[in-house]
Amino acid sequence: DLNLNVPTAPELGLFLDECLYTSYNQKWRDTHEELSLAGYAEQAEVFKMKHIHAHIASTEHKEGVVALWLHSLNHRNYPDFRIEHGNGGINTEDGKQCKTDPQ
């Protein structure tokens, strides 16, 4: 068994960017028209920029949720993600290498 502490990203900015209907189209190709949003790509891009990306940017500017999360990604909170080198050393917070764990 392996226990690994994996950081969970905040939900801000997570959205379904593209719908793919490959399996559906393959399964129903003999009886249904092909589903595709390709004809709406330009409209979807305009909508994303105007509404979704603008909302993400303004919310992050006000609340700083993603910046706070990024700041929390360090070897103290997530020691499993230390950068280890072949010589047995690891990187410290200031980017210097040391031979043993700095904790």
C-alpha positions as CSV (number, residue, x, y, z in Angstrom):
1,D,0.0,0.0,0.0
2,L,1.1,3.5,-0.8
3,N,-0.2,6.6,1.0
4,L,0.4,9.7,-1.1
5,N,-0.7,13.2,-0.1
6,V,-1.9,14.7,-3.4
7,P,-2.9,18.4,-3.4
8,T,-6.5,19.0,-4.5
9,A,-6.7,22.0,-6.8
10,P,-9.5,24.6,-6.0
11,E,-12.5,24.4,-8.2
12,L,-12.1,27.9,-9.6
13,G,-11.1,27.5,-13.2
14,L,-12.2,23.9,-13.6
15,F,-14.7,23.5,-16.4
16,L,-15.5,21.2,-19.3
17,D,-13.8,22.8,-22.2
18,E,-14.7,20.4,-24.9
19,C,-17.4,17.7,-25.5
20,L,-16.4,14.7,-27.4
21,Y,-18.9,12.3,-28.8
22,T,-16.6,9.8,-30.4
23,S,-18.0,6.7,-28.6
24,Y,-21.6,7.8,-29.1
25,N,-21.1,8.5,-32.8
26,Q,-19.4,5.2,-33.3
27,K,-22.1,3.3,-31.5
28,W,-25.0,4.9,-33.2
29,R,-23.5,5.8,-36.6
30,D,-26.0,3.5,-38.4
31,T,-29.2,5.0,-36.9
32,H,-28.4,8.6,-35.7
33,E,-26.8,11.7,-37.1
34,E,-23.3,12.4,-35.8
35,L,-23.1,14.7,-32.8
36,S,-20.5,17.5,-32.9
37,L,-20.1,20.9,-31.6
38,A,-17.5,21.9,-34.3
39,G,-20.0,24.2,-35.9
40,Y,-20.2,26.2,-32.6
41,A,-16.5,26.4,-31.9
42,E,-16.2,30.2,-32.6
43,Q,-19.3,31.0,-30.5
44,A,-18.1,28.8,-27.7
45,E,-14.7,30.5,-27.6
46,V,-16.3,33.9,-27.5
47,F,-18.6,32.8,-24.6
48,K,-15.6,31.3,-22.7
49,M,-13.6,34.5,-23.0
50,K,-16.5,36.8,-22.2
51,H,-18.1,34.9,-19.3
52,I,-16.0,32.0,-18.0
53,H,-12.5,33.4,-18.2
54,A,-13.7,36.8,-17.0
55,H,-15.4,35.2,-14.0
56,I,-12.3,33.2,-13.2
57,A,-10.0,36.2,-13.4
58,S,-12.3,38.5,-11.3
59,T,-12.9,35.9,-8.6
60,E,-9.2,35.1,-8.4
61,H,-8.4,38.8,-8.2
62,K,-10.9,39.3,-5.3
63,E,-10.3,36.1,-3.4
64,G,-6.9,34.8,-4.4
65,V,-7.9,31.2,-3.9
66,V,-5.6,29.8,-6.6
67,A,-2.6,31.9,-5.5
68,L,-3.1,30.7,-1.9
69,W,-3.3,27.1,-3.1
70,L,-0.1,27.5,-5.2
71,H,1.7,29.0,-2.2
72,S,0.7,25.9,-0.1
73,L,2.5,23.6,-2.6
74,N,5.7,23.2,-0.7
75,H,7.8,20.3,0.8
76,R,6.4,20.9,4.2
77,N,2.8,20.4,3.2
78,Y,3.5,17.8,0.5
79,P,6.8,16.1,1.4
80,D,6.1,13.3,-1.2
81,F,6.8,15.9,-3.9
82,R,10.3,16.9,-3.0
83,I,12.7,16.9,-5.8
84,E,15.2,14.1,-5.2
85,H,18.4,13.7,-7.1
86,G,20.4,10.7,-8.0
87,N,23.2,11.6,-5.6
88,G,20.7,11.3,-2.7
89,G,20.3,15.0,-2.2
90,I,17.1,17.0,-2.2
91,N,16.2,20.6,-3.0
92,T,15.5,22.9,-0.1
93,E,13.0,25.7,-0.3
94,D,15.7,28.2,-1.5
95,G,16.5,25.8,-4.3
96,K,19.9,24.7,-2.9
97,Q,20.7,21.0,-2.7
98,C,21.6,19.3,0.6
99,K,22.6,15.7,1.3
100,T,19.9,15.0,3.8
101,D,16.3,16.0,4.4
102,P,16.3,19.6,5.7
103,Q,13.4,19.0,8.1
